[in-house]
């Protein structure tokens, strides 16, 4: 709702009241309509201020209401009524003015903002566009280029930037409502036409066509198939080329298409999924709201390689003191320099001073003695990690939480090497750790709920989207990646090229297909693991790596590539070739074609033409099937957990929700049928066999994703 009061005799103050962010629910919109009418009718009122309760202006539309039928007064007539008011209306912006909140502010004749407020039109991130006239008004106010930037990215701006762009008229660090009231009083009776944005012409540009062409190309490149950014460009183009009323019509048409699209549903699902993962639970019943985290101030990171450096930066930026330990002298010097540089760059980006004086570098474990939490990030070698955990157990004060950044080793085994296994959890960061938003918090059989709560809270403070998962080889993300990668290898054997596989998955929306990704992270990483597992080892009799291992199909193509010293970007050759070691531009390599032809001939494989549809179905459905398996086993607690992991850790396109949401969209029956089809063709690939949970869901009529939990519970209780 909205409350009306009269201040200093002549200023009407309208306060939006809908905690926590004064979202524009039906009641709030009705309240605004009623109170604006009241202010216009009361002759004593000469001007009006609109503000929000609890120092928050307005967070925009109520996203939950998107799912139902719209009730209450619509936004656009309300916005027009405010702009048409004969009495000046001033927006007093504190906290946030986002989406519909900023559109409301743009309807006002003046905008005054607190220095700490943030403003923006983030609708595009939910698969929509600012359709309460935002796409038509913002370009008229700040010009096409700046409006395109804000509307197509959805980025928030600070009050200072908003002032510079011309979105707000004044910024204050005083009480914003008091400043606005005083200002409103001073402009009472002044003419308002020059303050009505809908009457402004869109500021002209030198070559409007070229500007929009360039914007469209840029947006299409980065959108990875998302339609909302493209519609945003079209809407701004309407603002630039059509009269206001016609532009509004175009905005409405574009919004209608977006609103009913699967992409908007996926992005809104993803928005709620990010929040849902914070409400974690463990099989024991312990959960987020019943367990108190341990206090953490002092932290330590062991091993300052690729991951350790990023983790030190992320901890430091989050305000923790860090003891950074590296045994290799040269690595320590290099790490120190790299960390300092990352902190300086990060501080510059955020407009703050770098925080490096809270890091203590050491080549021994002694300074770790009094920290509250340690994150180990040494090589992926169980024997080494065991040794480090034993050292830590001897050095650290009682009660210190011991975390490992392992990509997939057994947390229970590691915990068993310490006297306090309840204090051991996995904190699986993604590279680069100070940038990537995902954190898998892995609980072992003995991890205490407090240990999990502490790691989850630490992740939150580091700005991560943290997901609590159970312990198994590869946890959730890397475990699901394995059948996906295997299918990519099998497709090469059967006739595909790395380019064909990558292109199909990049057109689906991944930033990189599996082969470009593998070149980037280093093909040798998986090779070393497979060698340790005894997989990438030649048979003594034939001298060849067997294509069947433990009764399952195995593709040694990746191993053979590594044997040639082709490790990916770092060696200048991998699945692709690069102009130099460390080069980034992947080019198809004729060598690879020859190699694959020879390989197929050696093994009597007759290449066939592979359709991109087959690439998508085999890679994605195998990954999804493994996702169902992790749900069945309780390793992932809910489909949202898997989807958040894939969107934030593995570049799954957010406008497709995540693998499990995608499965729901495609239809579980279709997924099961296609898996069965491929399993029949490849009976030696068990990961193509639909798992129990998938079968069970199909058997009961493929309920929608939010109803899967009941079936999961039944299946888990039978395990
Ligand atoms: P890395 O090889 O870049 O760095 C490991 C560092 O640990 C080296 O600097 C090494 O000198 C140091 N080290 C070795 N023994 C040590 C000891 N006893 N005490 C202190 N330092 C020691 O490895 P990385 O890529 O940073 O991986 C580290 C861990 O993170 C591994 O478990 C890996 O599986 C995991 N991980 C890696 C990635 C990735 O993309 N690289 C992603 C997620 C998790």
Boltz pocket constraint, residues with backbone or C-beta under 6 A from the ligand:
constraints:
  - pocket:
      binder: B
      contacts: [[A, 302], [A, 303], [A, 304], [A, 305], [A, 306], [A, 307], [A, 308], [A, 325], [A, 326], [A, 327], [A, 328], [A, 331], [A, 376], [A, 377], [A, 378], [A, 379], [A, 380], [A, 381], [A, 384], [A, 388], [A, 405], [A, 406], [A, 407], [A, 408], [A, 428], [A, 429], [A, 430], [A, 431], [A, 521]]
      max_distance: 6.0
